[in-house]
């Protein structure tokens, strides 16, 4: 059985058998993969506390025929603050469900791992997780190759100005549509220039700069609704963590 080392982020975990736990992990080199942790649920297990979601680990694995086994682990960063704040916990759960839904297994995702670590660190410190979440969604879509077209009309390919008249957004087609081309599409969402500019700024902003979000204004709820539908169209399903987050924020 082969032995290998890699740093991983715990995306999620689930109980297996009487005392084991299966982790879904994200590694720069290996991408998304699963590993079993033998005896992880036993009180005296050396893995107690290391298998929590969001933990960043330095780990050693045995490569198995059907599933790999976690052999040794060193905790690099636990992201404890995300577990202590229910709202931030809900956002973090949404982020990892997004990644789990979009990222295929065993495909190198170096940029996604680095981005997620930066996002977690920023989420721990920010006072405006709602805006940070919008930036996370837009920038993750960019990393994964699903970025919406915000600069030119997806039909005529003419530039769309944030200083011009209102434009439209086509969820299925995946981008903005100008006034002249809007009759070619159904189910369009009207976007005013300010919201389009907000989406462009978030797509271009280093997520670590959003710890303090002064100077970025706009209607978060409209942009959030656009991104939610855009993502669900591509995943072909709603996200349970998104539903929980929406219910939490409505309280």
GIWO-V339880 format. One record per helix or strand of 3 or more residues. SS is the DSSP state (alpha for helix, beta for strand). FROM is the first residue (numbers start at 1). TO is the last residue. If there is no record, write none. Layout:
[[SS	FROM	TO] [SS	FROM	TO]]
This chain:
[[beta	3	16] [beta	20	27] [beta	31	37] [beta	56	62] [beta	68	77] [alpha	80	84] [alpha	86	102] [alpha	110	125] [alpha	129	144] [beta	167	170] [beta	175	177] [alpha	179	184] [beta	189	191] [alpha	193	204] [alpha	207	211] [alpha	220	235] [alpha	240	249]]
